[in-house]
Every structure is written in structure tokens, then in C-alpha cells.
């Protein structure tokens, strides 16, 4: 897992990597569903949010010596 974390740090330090990570973070974490959203829609969005949280967590791990 350390190899993946270090690769994500390198990727997130590139201009393109920053653009992509910022785009994914903004579009997924700031998305709001309507009150009538189905359970499936809520689960799907939560899975996306968990994926973004995992990316950020791995990046922080990769920055550790």
C-alpha cells in the first residue's frame, strides 16, 4: 500500500494531478441529493465520497517518512 500512497503523492503534486483531484473532490463531496433520493442513490454517493476520502488518506500516508 505504501507504493500506491507514494504514487498518489507524486501524482497529486503535478499540475494535472491537482486539477483532477480538485475536480473529483469538489464534484463529489459538494454534491447534494434531493430529499426524495432513493436509498440506492444515497449509497452510491456515499461510496463515491468514501473513495475520495480514501484517496486523500492515502496521499497523507504517502507524505509520511
ABEGO torsion letter per residue (X at the ends): XAAAAAAAAAAAABAAAAAAAAAAAAAAAABBBBAABBAAAAAAAAAAAAAAAAAAAAAAAAABX
